[in-house]
Amino acid sequence: MQYKQTLVRLFLVLVPFITVAQTTYLPQGDKQNILLERMEIKAGKDSILNFSKIKPFSRKQLINGVGNYIRQYGSTLSKVDAYNLRSLYLNNIEYIPADDLEKYKSKRPILKNFYRTPANLFEVHVKDFDLVVNPVIQYVVSKEKDNDQRLFLNTRGLTLRGRIANKIGFYTYLTDNQERDPAYVQQWISDRTAVPGEGFYKTFKAAGGFDYFDARGYITFNVTKYIDVAFGYDKNFIGNGYRSLFLSDFGNSNLFLKLNTRIWKLNYQNLFMELANADPATGDRLVGKKYAAIHHLDMDITKWLNIGLFEGIIFGRKDHFEFGYLNPIIFYRSAEQQNGSYDNSLLGLDFKGNIAKRFQVYGQLMLDEFLLSEIKKNRGWWANKWGIQVGAKYIDAFGIKNLDLQVEHNRVRPFTYSHNDSVANYTHYNQPLAHPLGANFEESIFIARYQPAPKWMVQFKAIYYVQGRDSSAASYGSNIFLPNVPPYRTEIYGYNIGSGWKTDVLYASLLLSYELRENLFLELSAVGRRQETKTAPVTSQKTTVVSVGVRWNMHRREFDF
């Protein structure tokens, strides 16, 4: 209890110092996301944490939001949450006033200048300058049943972040990677000419191995105290679900300019991105470019209910950027119509509600094209293109502290995200921008995460989906890279979810993770996957993969599709 009271007192001191600080963002897959999700649901009506659809999270905003929570509910923290809270401080050390750093210093720093705090290899905190540098390492070895290949992941690199004069923030993540993945992932790579989540790659040694760099970075600054700007090369995500039908971080990073405005009960984000066309990835040459303009408006309708509006447009031009889409407050569909309705526009609505300090319900409705009259006729018109997501989270389930459950269902109609040419589809570098399955599927997800002790975590995940895949002769709308016009699309009616080469996939995984020291994890995992096609030619594939690995200062690589 004394430890928790110390945390509360510290945050009462911190808040006046951090409200004007410049920010960087939590990296992809950061462990702190778990604590933030739990705090948001437990608080139920926090004015900062409730705007959680836009990821990655701003460090400045998360510290402010956690501060609000600690002032009100700090005495109710579980032992595990208190441990995770201290970890959050350690990993955002630049927001702690110099007078309080003593509480977080290591007892035995290395050579006096390294690991002066447990989370960071090297750090500098002086007037008008903060710098944090850390190594990035992940090494995993795997054994797949009925596969004689040696499966592995070998990642080495570094990450650094910092601030200059509380006005400029900067971040860099750079790794060199070699991997050989399970057979179903190798088939995915062969089919799409892309390594999941990455861009340019080369083959590595024997068949099935790949070599690639993962380099990301950005700068941030404030226009006013309400508007943050970020420019760089990284990933973004919109939504509260495990998947997103709007924008996900599944695919490769991209060049972006992001404006985020947070004022009153509103959070408004504008995102302008440069993307890569579908490309065969052969030879050294310039990859064709296309562009996206996206905005998302969040609004607190009540203290516990949040509604969001999404709009995005994908376009390609041979000789110029379409500057009309730079207008941050225009309705993109109207601008697109002025250009002759040539581009690919999407609209969306999302919601999130925190209930009884234990539950969160959320959902997304994404509209590509549709006609209400055709929906009523229920003839399977090809251009009724939409997707829907519903989900729920349950924390401290059944009264068991730090047992968190999540269920989610996603449905996307055939030809959604596709376009009448091969450029303006909703993709980047041979991978979908939203859901990794593309279109023409329904998917159910169940996730159970349990942290029985501060350093231990167990996670079970089960995913089942049905997809109507394309045949060699015709498109049934699952491959969103194909144009949705003849000769690829052969009919006008008769397209429903599952039409085509109907394929069922069941994926299940179990992860046991132990945090040996701050951000250094030892992990044991098992994956089982079964894929069956129900229409001719009938096939069946089953696989089991067992992996053991070590991970330091980076996200897990998972292939749950």
C-alpha positions, 0 to 999 in steps of 0.5 A: 500500500505504501508503494501505491501511495508513493505512485499517487504522490509522484503523479500529483507532482508530475502533472503540472510539469508534463502537460506542455511537453512534446511527445513521441509515440508508443512503439507497435505492440508495446506492453504498456497498451495492456495497462492503458486499456485496463485503466480506460475501462476501469475509469469508464469516463476519463476525458483523455483515455477515452480517446483510445481509437487512434494508435500509436498512443502519444506518450504525453497523452498517456501520461496525462491520462494515467495521472488522472486515473492514479489520482482517483483510483490509485489505491485500488491497483492490483499488485500486477497493475502496480508493477506495470505502472512502475514499468510505464514510468521507467519507459517514459522516463523523460516525463519525470522531473529531474528531482524525482529521477532518484526513485527510478535509478538502477542500484548497479549501473554498468560502467556508471553511464549505462543502465542508469535506470532499468529500462534504458541502455543509455539516456541523457536528460539535461536542459532542453534535451532528452535522449534515450537509446536502447538495443533491439534484439529478437531471436526465435527458433521454431519446429514445425510438424512435417517440415524439415526446414530450420525455422527462425527469426533473427533481429538486431538493431536499435531504437532511440527517441528524444525531445529538443527544448520541449518543442521537437520530438524524434524517434528512430527504429532500425533493425536488420532481420532474417527469418524463415517462417512456417509453411503457410506463411511462406505460401502467403509470401509467395502468393503476395510477393510480400513479407507480412508487415515489411517492405523490400526483402531479399531471399536468404540462404536456402529456400524459404528464408528472407532478409530485410531491413525494418527502418522507421522514424518520425519527428513531432512538434506542436502547432498549438497546445491543441494540435500535434503534428508528426511527419515520418515513416511508420505504421498507424492504426484506427480502432479498438479491436484486434483487427481494424476495418479502417486502417491497421498496422498489419502491413508495411510502414509508409510515409505519412503526415499526421495532424491530431487536434484534441480539444473539448470533447473532440479528437480529430486526426488527419493522415496523409500517406504515400503508398506503394502500388502492387509490385512484383518485387523483381530487380532494382527500379522505382516502385510506383506510388499512390496516395491516401488521405484519411480523417477520423473524428472522435467525439464523446457523446456521453462520459462513457460513450464515444462515437467516431466518423471515418473517411478515406480516399486512395488515389494515384496520379502519374504527374501530380498529387491531388492537392484538393485532398490536403484540405483537412476539413473537406468532405472527401467524397465531394472532392472526389466527385469533382474529379469525376468519381475516379478515386476509391473513397470509403466512409465509416462509423465506429463506437466504443462504450465503457460499461460498469468499469469491467466491460468495453463494447466496440464496433466499426461499420465501413462502407465502400459502395452500396445501394439500399435498393439492392440490399433490400433485393438481396441478390448479391449485387457485386457493388454492395461493398461493406464491412462490419465489426463488433466486439467486447472486452471483459477485464478482471473476468469472473473476479479474477484479477488481471484475467482479461477476455476479448471477443470480436467478429468481423464480416467483409463483403466481396470486392470491398476495398477493391477498385476498377483499376489496380492502383486505387485499391486499399493496399500498400506494398502488396499488402492490405491497408485494413484487415489482413484477409482482404475481403469476402470473409467472416471471422471470429476471434477470442483472446484470453490474457492472464497475468498471474504475477508481475513478470508472468503472462499467459495468452490464448488466442483462437481465430476462425474464419470462412473466406470465399477465395478466388479461383484461377479462372475468376475473381470472387472478390477476396483478392482486393488487388484485382480490378473489380471489372470484367474480365476479372469479375464475371457476373453482376449478381450472386456474390455473398460472403463465402462465394468462390473457393470456400475455405475454412481456417482455424488458428489457435495459439498459446503463449507463455512469457516471462519478463527476465528484466525490464523489456527482456522477455523469454517466451515459449509458444505453440501454434496450431492451424487447420485449413480446409477447402469445402468446394472443389478442389477439396484440400486440407492442410494442418500444421503445428509449430512450437517456438522458443525465443528471447525478445528485447525492446520490440514487438512479437512477430505473429502470423495469425491469418 
